[in-house]
């Protein structure tokens, strides 16, 4: 009986040890995924689709930088995504522009400009037939050089 208990403990210990190592490796991967650099300007855009329509990516432009977490191909109704990018430090202005198609003729544009003089979301809008029934509300939560901007696409309330 002593031999069986010892074997079970050894096997259990090996399995538990493997599980702990696997969990730590998995958690460290999650912790570093999308981590923003600290030596260049960065932008994080939180986009919420508060409509009953799916959004499909139409265009994603980051001319003076690179994606840390690029926009998804689609954003389901009620879904939120966080898009992050970093500047290549070659220009004093670091813009990001993302367009989604809501239906055949309606385009939703989310814009962030990270400028050494400040930050803005100018140019964020809805165009096409849905322009009169949907709106993009945006806020700048933290300014340059590490911009955090939030956007909510919602139906207009009459």
C-alpha positions as CSV (number, residue, x, y, z in Angstrom):
1,X,0.0,0.0,0.0
2,X,2.9,2.3,0.7
3,X,4.3,1.7,-2.8
4,X,1.0,2.6,-4.4
5,X,0.5,5.8,-2.4
6,X,4.1,6.8,-3.2
7,X,3.6,6.2,-7.0
8,X,0.3,8.1,-7.0
9,X,2.0,11.1,-5.2
10,X,4.9,11.0,-7.7
11,X,2.6,10.8,-10.7
12,X,0.3,13.5,-9.3
13,X,3.2,15.7,-8.5
14,X,4.6,15.4,-12.0
15,X,1.1,16.1,-13.5
16,X,0.6,19.1,-11.2
17,X,4.1,20.4,-11.9
18,X,3.4,20.2,-15.7
19,X,0.1,21.9,-15.3
20,X,1.7,24.8,-13.3
21,X,4.4,25.3,-15.9
22,X,1.9,25.2,-18.7
23,X,-0.3,27.6,-16.9
24,X,2.6,30.0,-16.2
25,X,3.7,29.8,-19.9
26,X,0.2,30.5,-21.0
27,X,-0.3,33.4,-18.6
28,X,3.0,35.0,-19.6
29,X,1.9,34.8,-23.2
30,X,-1.3,36.6,-22.4
31,X,0.5,39.2,-20.3
32,X,2.8,40.2,-23.1
33,X,0.4,40.0,-25.9
34,X,-0.3,43.5,-27.1
35,X,2.0,45.1,-24.6
36,X,2.7,48.7,-25.7
37,X,6.3,50.0,-26.0
38,X,7.3,52.8,-23.7
39,X,9.9,54.5,-25.9
40,X,7.6,55.8,-28.7
41,X,4.1,57.4,-28.9
42,X,1.3,54.8,-28.8
43,X,-2.4,54.8,-29.4
44,X,-5.1,52.5,-28.0
45,X,-8.6,52.7,-29.6
46,X,-11.5,51.0,-27.8
47,X,-14.4,50.6,-30.3
48,X,-17.8,49.4,-29.3
49,X,-20.5,48.4,-31.8
50,X,-23.7,49.3,-30.1
51,X,-25.9,48.5,-33.1
52,X,-27.8,45.5,-34.4
53,X,-25.5,45.2,-37.4
54,X,-22.2,43.5,-37.9
55,X,-19.3,45.7,-39.1
56,X,-16.8,44.3,-41.7
57,X,-13.4,45.9,-42.1
58,X,-13.1,48.1,-45.1
59,X,-9.8,49.8,-44.6
60,X,-7.2,50.1,-41.8
61,X,-4.4,52.7,-42.2
62,X,-1.5,53.4,-39.8
63,X,0.9,55.3,-42.1
64,X,3.6,56.3,-39.6
65,X,3.6,53.3,-37.3
66,X,2.8,49.7,-36.9
67,X,0.0,47.6,-35.3
68,X,0.4,46.0,-31.9
69,X,-3.2,44.6,-32.1
70,X,-4.7,45.2,-35.6
71,X,-8.5,45.6,-36.1
72,X,-10.5,42.5,-36.5
73,X,-12.0,41.5,-39.8
74,X,-15.5,41.9,-38.3
75,X,-17.1,43.4,-35.2
76,X,-20.4,41.7,-34.2
77,X,-23.4,43.7,-32.7
78,X,-22.7,44.6,-29.1
79,X,-19.0,43.6,-29.4
80,X,-16.0,45.7,-28.3
81,X,-12.4,45.6,-29.5
82,X,-9.2,47.3,-28.5
83,X,-6.9,48.2,-31.4
84,X,-3.4,49.3,-30.5
85,X,-0.5,50.8,-32.5
86,X,2.9,52.4,-32.0
87,X,4.6,55.2,-33.9
88,X,7.7,54.6,-35.9
89,X,8.9,58.0,-34.6
90,X,9.5,59.4,-38.1
91,X,6.8,62.0,-38.1
92,X,5.5,64.4,-35.4
93,X,1.9,63.3,-36.1
94,X,0.8,59.7,-35.6
95,X,-2.7,59.1,-37.2
96,X,-4.8,55.9,-37.3
97,X,-7.8,55.5,-39.5
98,X,-10.1,52.5,-39.5
99,X,-13.2,52.1,-41.7
100,X,-15.9,49.4,-41.3
101,X,-18.7,48.7,-43.7
102,X,-22.0,48.4,-41.9
103,X,-24.2,47.5,-44.9
104,X,-23.8,47.9,-48.6
105,X,-23.5,51.7,-48.6
106,X,-22.8,52.7,-45.0
107,X,-19.3,53.2,-43.9
108,X,-18.2,53.9,-40.3
109,X,-14.9,55.6,-39.8
110,X,-12.9,55.7,-36.5
111,X,-10.0,58.1,-36.5
112,X,-7.3,59.0,-33.9
113,X,-4.6,61.5,-34.3
114,X,-1.7,61.4,-31.8
115,X,0.1,64.7,-32.2
116,X,2.9,66.0,-30.1
117,X,0.6,69.0,-29.5
118,X,-2.3,66.9,-28.4
119,X,-4.8,64.2,-29.5
120,X,-8.1,64.2,-31.3
121,X,-10.7,61.9,-32.9
122,X,-11.6,64.4,-35.7
123,X,-12.9,62.6,-38.8
124,X,-14.7,59.8,-37.0
125,X,-18.1,59.6,-38.6
126,X,-20.8,57.5,-40.4
127,X,-21.3,58.1,-44.1
128,X,-23.8,56.8,-46.6
129,X,-27.5,56.0,-46.0
130,X,-26.9,55.2,-42.3
131,X,-25.4,58.6,-41.6
132,X,-28.8,59.9,-40.6
133,X,-29.6,57.0,-38.2
134,X,-26.2,56.2,-36.5
135,X,-23.6,58.2,-34.7
136,X,-20.0,57.8,-33.5
137,X,-19.4,59.2,-30.0
138,X,-15.7,59.5,-29.2
139,X,-13.7,60.6,-26.2
140,X,-10.0,61.0,-25.5
141,X,-9.3,59.3,-22.2
142,X,-5.5,60.2,-22.1
143,X,-3.6,62.4,-24.5
144,X,-0.3,62.4,-26.3
145,X,2.1,60.8,-26.4
146,X,0.2,57.7,-25.2
147,X,-3.4,58.2,-26.4
148,X,-6.3,56.2,-25.2
149,X,-9.5,56.9,-27.2
150,X,-12.9,55.4,-26.9
151,X,-15.6,55.1,-29.6
152,X,-19.2,54.0,-29.4
153,X,-21.2,53.4,-32.6
154,X,-24.9,53.8,-31.7
155,X,-28.3,54.4,-33.3
156,X,-29.4,58.0,-33.0
157,X,-32.1,58.5,-30.4
158,X,-35.0,60.7,-31.5
